[in-house]
């Protein structure tokens, strides 16, 4: 029984402090979104944008040949 009381006394302040920090960051994010709505739109679009494709090496049939290439 004493362990439960101790855990309750320790966990309640930790949960309250963590909840207040989360609420503080949420209010800050809300004010930032209200101040800069165009940046928020850009962030959302960037989150769903596909990453660029990985570059591929040009094969031997590619139109570009360096001038120092031994092949004609």
Secondary structure as GFF3:
##gff-version 3
##sequence-region A 1 72
A	DSSP	alpha_helix	2	35	.	.	.	ID=ss1
A	DSSP	alpha_helix	37	48	.	.	.	ID=ss2
###
